[in-house]
Amino acid sequence: MFRSLLVANRGEIACRIFRTARRMGLVTTAVYSEADAQAQHVRQADRAVCIGPPPAAESYLRIDALIEAALAVGAEAVHPGYGFLSENAAFAEACAGAGLTFVGPSAGAIRAMGSKIEAKRLVAAAGTPVVPGYQADDQSDAVLNDAAAEMGFPLLIKASAGGGGKGMRLVTESAEFPAALTGARREANAAFGDDRVLLERYLTAPKHLEVQILADRSGHTLHLFERDCSVQRRHQKVIEEAPAPGVTPELRTLLGEAAVQAAKAIGYEGAGTIEFIAEGDAFYFMEMNTRLQVEHPVTEAVTGLDLVEWQLRIAAGEKLALHQDEVPLQGHAIEARVYAENPRKRFLPSTGRLAHVFFPPDVRVDSGVVTGDLVSVHYDPMLAKVIVHGESRADALTGLDRALASSELAGVEHNMGFLRRVLGHEEFRSGAYTTHLIDDAGDRLLPVADPAAAICALLALVRGQVQGGRWALCDGFRVNQPGGLSQVLVRDRQALDLRLFGERVLLDEEEYQLADIRYGDDRVADRVADRVAFRLDGRRVSALVKLTPEAVYVMSGGSTEKFLLPKIDVGELASVAGAGERIVSPMPGQVISVLVEVGDSVEVGQQLLVVEAMKMEHGVSAPRAGTVARISCAVGDRVEDGVELVALED
């Protein structure tokens, strides 16, 4: 076994790898961009090396900088994590050329499976069923258009060189195909440096199943059963579980054998995942991920194996100690991915300083952030993974819901309330869900704004003002006259007018009765926040409230409501949100495409420009018909949330 390890990655996966490496006695080295100088993965490593500016292309994707860092600290091995260069054959070759052990498969195996086109050809030749589609070398627009027309719609355009939903487009009719192809190519090239695509038939009721495999250098290959990753949004996994509900022992055996067959066909070594799309009893090969997967913890939970440990042992030349019939399958595990995104604003990514972070200590949480950390626009928006293992699926589901309900996050928008609604959806609970679950459920999964949250924020502000003495409160109080306090808060760019009179509240002129108002401090496990509790029209309300100079965060049941303390004209905010004259950026990001010019006539819903944030593209569309009066940005500009991009006129 080598003695030192550099992790060529960041965030939660770097922290997770360091955890196992420390247990095994390895000296660890982190790499970081200038934006990550204070990040948790840097703090948890024995040593750390800065490799460049914040953009990934100038830091985490620079092979030369990573090799130089490894040699400078005397690392013997390099673990690529997932994402970035984890499936880059040139990086594996560069490590070998520098005398470093690459913790992963050979460059040849990465190349064989790194192209979805080549991978499908390879496994099809070995007898594994593949989804019907177009996987040929000719990438011209004309050929791809003809192939799409011959296949029929709906179909998927998929980036050949990567995954994670990047470079993927669902096309439902021929008129959408040219624009979707352009967008898929652009996003694929930005994410993977390769704009080749393939086309696949889109199954109508699919399950996304994947099989974890381990293989040593002697060719001994094991499958570690299957995971169900069908809960997806924009082709990105949200909730994963193992084993997959509804998979029979017979189908489990067939899936495992097909995965092992595919891995052996390329002489694979290390940890990898074979992904299948299934419908009924039929399943088809989609792709192989030649790396560790984000969802690997659920497999670890049901097998008792540490996959990172076995990655390291295999890379050091050790043989697998188990035979297939000795791999245990115990209980059930479910994982939920916590993202910095706003479900009520089309899941747009959210950035900012984390004012408060708490996860329950009695479940596994893989996270790379703590209170005070900055969530940057430059990287993936995933903050943490919450993983629960139980004796049965029902136990695991109940435990995960409970864990999310007791988790607390403030400082950025997040999806924990949305995750709990998915867990509670009857289709998910039945186990019969498909990849369409989130799309079919639609707005029913979105958290609903609760007036109680705004009242909690108001009461927390009142308490903060009166702690200095009753006469310090500037609320118009007069002796022998009804006292009151008026406060404007802004939620999702909408102004809320709140007025408090004793135990009576007016919220935008709607009256609510309060009773039994109580305050307290939560200072458990490094939590420092205010607890506000009361009865609202007879309903018991209790929430944790975190005050910052700019905002009030109300946390309850895993959800967080953010209320801004306005320092600008709230009337202007309301007009911007409602009138549609000024079209503003929905999040911080970079403008990568401007599709209109001043004077152009546009229709409702027409895409005007594209903003990239957290490695994903987001189209900005016209809220109404009109003429482009002004364009306030250009390709390459960095823009902040709420900054004007385009102005329309009649």
N, C-alpha and C positions, 0 to 999 in steps of 0.2 A: 504493500500500500504506500502510495506517495504521502508526503508529510505536509504539503502546503497546497492550497487551492485558491485560485482567483475566480470570482463569479462575474462573468461579463454581462451583467444585467442590473436591474434596479428594483425598488419597490418590494412588494410582498414576496415575490418568488426568490429574490436574493436573500431576504430575511429567513425564508423557509429553508433554503439550502444551507445557510450558515448554521441554523439550529442543528441539523444533522451532522454537519462537518465538525462543529465544536464537540458534539458528543463522541465523535470518532477520533478526537484528538488532533485534528488538522489545524494548521495555522491558516487563517482566512484573510483574503484581501478583497476589498470592494473597489469598484471604479465608479466615478460619478462625474456628471456634468456640473458646470458652474451653478446651475439652478438647483442641484441636489446636494450642495455642500453640507447642509444640515439634516439631510434625510436619514431615516432610521436605518437603512441598510449600511450607510456609512458609519453610523455610530456603533452598529453591532459587530462590525468586522475588526479583526486585529490590526489591519493596516488599510489604508485607502489612498487611491491615486486619482487625481483629477485628469480627465481625458478630453476636455474641450468645452465649448459653449453649449447653451441649452438645447438647440435643435438636435434631434437624434442623429441626423445626417452628419453633424459635425462632432459627435461624441460617441454615443453607444453603437453607431453603425460604422465606425472607423476601425477597420481591421488593424491597420498599422499602429494606431494608438493603443489598442487593447494588447497587442503582442508586445509592444514596447513596455507597457505597464507591467505585464506579467514577468518579463525578463528583468526589469528594474528591481522588483521585490524578490526575485528568486523563486517565484511560484513554479511548482512542478506540473500542475494540472490546471485546466480551464473548464469551468462549467458554464454553458451558454444560457441556462434557464429556459424560458420560452419567450417567443417574440424576438424582435431585433435580429440577431445573427444566428439564432438557434438552429435554423434549417438552411444555413448557408454553407455550401460545400467548399467555397474558397476560404472561409474562415477555418473550417476543419483542416484543410490542407496547410494553411498558414501556421496553425498551431503545431502540426506535425513537423513542418519545415523548420520551426524554431526549437524543436526538441521538447515541446510541451505535450502532455497527454490531453487530448480532447475528450471530455466526458460526454460521449455520444457515439453515434454510428460512424462508419467510415464515410469519406467524401463520396465514394462511389454509391453507397446506399442512399445518401442524401440526394444525390443527383437522380438516382433511379426513381425515387418517390417524390422528389421535390417538385417535379412537373406533374401536375394532375393528368396531363395528356399522356406522358410517357408511362406513368403509374398504371393508368387504366389499360393501356396496351399490354403491359407486362403481366398484370394479374389476370387479364382476360385470356392471355396465352397459357397461363397456368390452370385455367379452368374455373376461375372465380367469376360469378356473374357481375356485370357492370350495368349502370343505368344507360339506356339508349341515349345517344346524343352525337355531337360532333367533337372529335378530338384530333383532327388532322393538323398538319404543319402550316397549311396555307391560311394566313391570318388576314387576308385582304377583306375589305368591307363587302365587296361583291359576293365573295364565296361564303362569308358568314351570313349575309342576308339571305342567300339562296338556301343555305343549310337550315336557317331558322324557318323559312317559309315551308320547306319540305317537312320539318319536324312538326310544325304546328305550334299553337300557343295554348296554354301558358308554357313558358320555358325559363330556365335560369341561365344567365351569363355568369361565369365564374372565372376568377383569376387563376391562371394555371400554376402560379408560383407560390401561393400562400393561402391562408385561411382567416378565421376570425370575422367572417362577413365582409372583409375588405375586398373591393373589386367585384362584388356580387350584386347582381340586379335581377329582380323578377320582372319579366316582360309578359304582359297579358294580351297584347295585340300588336300587329305588325307595325302600326304607326309609331309605337313607342320604341321600336328596336334601335334605330340609328342613334338617338340621344342616349339611350341606356348603354349602348356599346361604347360610345365616347366616354361616358362617365366611368364605366367599369375599367376601361383601359387606363384612364388618367389616375384613378384611385389605386389600381394595381401597381402602376409604375411608381407612384409616390411611396407605397408601402413596401414593395418588394424589389423595385428596380427592374421589373419585367412586366410588360403590358400585354403578354399573350393571354388569351382567354379560351375557354371551351364552352360548349353549349350542352345542356342536359334537359331531358324531359322533366317537367315538373309534376311530381306525383300529387294526387289530390288529397290523400289522407295518410301522409307518411309519418313514420317514427324515425328518429335519428338515434341509432344505436352504435356504440363503439366498443371495441374490445382492447383492453390493455394487454400488451405482451412484454415479456422479458426474454432476452436471448444472450447467452454468453459466447465467448470466442470459439468454443468447441462446436457450436451449432445447436446446443441444447436450448430449446425454445419452449416457453410456457405461455399460456394465456391465463390471465387473472380475471376471467369472466367479463361480463358486459356492464356498461353504464347506459342509462337512458338520458339523452341530452336534448330531448325534443322541445323543452320549453325555451323558445328563442324569440328574440325581438330583433328585427333587421338582420336576421341570420346569425345573430350573436347569442351564444348560450347564456341563460339567466339562472336556471335551476337544473341541477344534475342529481341523479340518484343511482345507487347500485344495491342489489341487482335491479335490472329493469323490470317493472311490474308487467305482468302478462306474458313474459317470456317463459315458455315451457322448458323443462330439462332437455328435451330433444332439440329444440331450437337453440338453446344455449350451447349444446355440444357442437352443432353445425356452425354456429357463429365462431366459436373458439377454434375449431379446426380450420375454417377458412382464413382466419386471422394468422394462425401459425403458418399455414401454407404460403400466404402472401409474404410474410417476413422471411421465411426460408428461401423463397425464390430469389431474394437479393442478398442472401448471406448477412442478414441483419444482426447487429449486436447492440445491447443496451436496452433502454426502455423506449417503447413506441406505442402508437395507437393506430388501429385499423378502424376506419369509420365506414359505417354502412347506412344506407337508407332502406327502410323496411316498410312493407305494406302487406298486411295479412301475414301469411306464412312465408312470403317471398322476401328476400333481401338482396341488395346490390352493393357492391364495393363503390365507395365514393372517393376516398383518398387515404393516404397514410401520413400521419404526423410523426416525423422522425425526431421526436423530442418528448420531454415531459409535457403533460397536459395541465391546464389550469385546474381541471376537475379531478386530478389524481388523488386528492385526499379521501374521496368516497371509496375508492378501491383499497386504499390503505386501511380504512376503517373496517371493511368487511373481510379482508384477508389477514390483517395484522402485520403486513409487510411494510417496511419503510422503503419506498421506491427510490428516493434519493440515495439512501445507503447502498442499494443494489446497483444503481447507476455508477457510483464511485467504485464499488467492489469489482464490477465487470470491467470498468475502464482500467483498473489495476491488474487485470488478468485473472481474477478469481472466477471459479465455476459456480453456477447456481447449485444450491444445496438441496433443492426440492425436485421431486418428480411431479408430473401433472396431477396424479391422483392424491398427492399430499398437500395441494394448495387448498387451504380452508376457505369456506364461504359462510360467514357468521353474521346473522342479523341483517340489518338494513341501514343504509346511510344516505343522507340527503344534504346537498350543499347549495347555498344561495350566494350569489355574487352581489356585493354591495357596491353600487356605482355612484359617482358624483354626477348626477344628472337630475333633470326636473321632469318627472312624468307628466305634469300638467302642461308643459310647454314642449310637447312632442319629444320628450326625453333628451332635450338639448343638454350637452355637458355643462357642468358648473365648476367654476374655479374659485379659489380664495383661500384664506387662512382658516384652519380648523380651530374654532373657538372652544370646542368641547368634544371629546371622544371617549366613549366607554362601551366596552363589550363585556358580557357576563363571563366570569372566570371559570365557570363549570362546563363550558363547551369549547371545542376547538375553534379558534379563530386565527386564520392566516392573514395577517395585515402588515402593511408597511408604513402606517401612519399613527401618530399620537396627537394629543392636544398641542396646538401651536404650530404644527407642520403646514406647509404651503402646498396646495393642490394646484399644479401648474398646467397651463394650456398646452404644454409641449408633449405630454405623455398620455398613456391610456387612462381613462377615468375610473378604473376599478380601484376601490379603496381597501376592500377586505373580502374574505370568504368566510362564511359562518357554516360550520359542518357539525352535524349531529348524527350520532350512531345510536340505534335502538335495537331491541330484540325483534321488533317487527316494523313494518312500514308505518303502521299507525303510530307506534311509539316515536319513531324518528320524526315523523311529520309534526306531531304534537310538540316534541322537544324543540324543533327548529322554529316553529311559530312562537313558542315561549321565549326562546333566545332572542329572536328579532324584536319582540315586544319589549324586552328589557334592555335593548341596546339604545345608545344615545349618540347622536351626531349633530353638531351645529357648526356653522361656518360656510357650508356649501349645501346646495340642494342634493337630495339623495333619494334612493328608490326603496327604502326598507318598508314603507307603508304599502307600496305597490307589491313587493314580494309577499307580504302577508296576505294580500288579497288573492294573489295567484295560488298560494298554498290553501286558501279557503275555498277556491273555486271547485264546484262539484265535479267537474270533468277531471281536474287534477287529482282530487281526492279518490276518485274511482280508479285512477291509474290508466284509464283508456284514452288519455289525451294524445294529440298529435302535434306536429310543429305549427299547426294553425291556431293553437289555443289562445295565444295572446291577441292575434289579429281578430279572431272570431268574437272574443269577449269584449274587445274594444274599450269604450269608456267605463264599462262596469268595473274594470280593474284599477281605475285611477282614484287616488285618494280624494275625498270630498272636503272642501274647506269647511271647517267647523267654527261657528261664531264663538264657541268656548275658548278657542285658541287666542283670538284677538282680545277677549276679556281677560284671559290669563296674562297676556302681555301688558295690558293696561294696569292690572292690579300690581304686577311686579314693578312697573314704573312708579306707581303711587307709593309703594312701600319704599322704593329707593329715594324718593323725594322727601317723605315725611320722617325718615330716620334721623335727619338733622334737626327735627323739631317741628311742631305743627305750624308755627308761624313762618317757616321757610318755604312752605308750599304756596306757589303763586297760582292759586286756583279761584280767585275772586271770593274767598271766604269772608263773610261778614257776620258779626255777632247778631244772634236772633234772626238770621236769614238762612234759607236753605243753601248749604254749601254744595259745591260741585267742582268737577275737574274735566276739562276738555282736552282731548289729545287726538292728533291725526297720525295714523300709521299707514304705511304703504305696503301692500302685499301684491306681488306679481304686477307691479306698476299701476295698481289701482288704489286710489286713496280711500281710506276708511275713516269715518268721523265717529269717534267714541266720546261719550259724556257719562261721567259717573256721578250719581247723586246718592250717597249713602250706600244702600244695597240695591239700587236700581241703576241699570245701565241702558243707555240708548246707543245702538250701533246702526249708523245710517238711518236714524229715526225709528228703528224697530226696538221695542222695549223688552228687556229681560230682567227677571227678578233673581237676585242673589241672596244666599243665606249661608251662615256658618263659614265665613271666610277665615282661612287659616294660612299661616306662613311658616316656613321652616327652612333650614339649611341642609343640603346633602353634601357631606364631606366624607364619603366612604370610598375607599379604593381610588384616591386621588381625584374624586369628583368634587368640584366646588361650584355649586349652583343653587339657585333658590327654588324651593318647593312651594307651589301655590295650589291650594285646594279650596273648593267651595261647592255649594249646590246651586245649579242653574235650572230654574223652573222645576225644581225637585230632583234633577239628575245630578249625581255625584261626579265632580270633575277634579282630577288631580294631575298636575303636570310639573315637569322640571323646567325652569326658565333661566336662560343665560343672557345677561345683558352685556353688550359691547357698546362702545361710543357711537356706532353707526346703526345698530340693529338690536332687536329683541328676538331670541330664538325660543320657541315653546316646543318642548319634547314630551311626547306621550304615546305609549303603545308602539314605539318604533318609528313613529312619524315625527317630522319636524316642520313647524311653520315659521317662516322668517318674516319679520315685520321691520321695515326700514323706518328710521326716524328721519323724516324729511328735512333736508337742508336746502332743497331747491323748490321751485314753484310746483306744488302738487297739481294745480290746474293744468300746467303745461304737460305734466306726465299723463294726465287723463286724456288730454287732447291728442298726444302722440299715440297713445294706445288705441284710441277710438276712431279718430278721423281718417287715418290711413294716408294723409298727405306725406308725412315723413316716414320712411321705412328705415327702421333702425336695426342694428346688429342684435340678434337674439342671444349672443354669447361672445366672450372674448375669442379671437381666432385670427386667421390670416385669410385675406381675400385671394382666391386662386383662380377665379374666372369671373369676368363681367360680360354678360350676355346681351346687354342693350346699350344704346347710345342716346344722348340727349336728343329729344324730338321724336323718339320712337313711340308708337302707339302700342299699348300693352293691354291684355285681357286679364280678367280675374284668374288668379292661380298661375299665371305665366311666370316661369322662373327668370329672375332678373340677374342673379349672381350666385356664386358658390363660395361659402366660407368653410375653411378646414379648421377643426379644433379637435384635440385629443385623438389624432390619427384617423378621423372620420370626416367625410364631406357632408355639408348641410346646405341644401338649397334654400335661397331666400326668394319668395314669390310675391307677386303683386296682390295686395288685399282687395283691389278693385280695379276696374278699367280706367284708363287715363293715358296721359302723355308724360313721358319722362322729362321733367323740368330741370333736374340737377342730379349729377352723379358725384358723390363726395368721397369716393375711394378709387383705388386703382389696384390692379393685380400686384400682389406682393405686400400690400399694406397690412400692418397689424392693427386690428380694431378691437375696441373694448365693448362690453355689453352696453347697449343703449345708444351707441354712437350712430349718427345718421349715415346711411349708405346711399340711399336714393330718395329723391323727392318727386312726387307726382302732381300733376295739375289736370284740370278738366280739359 
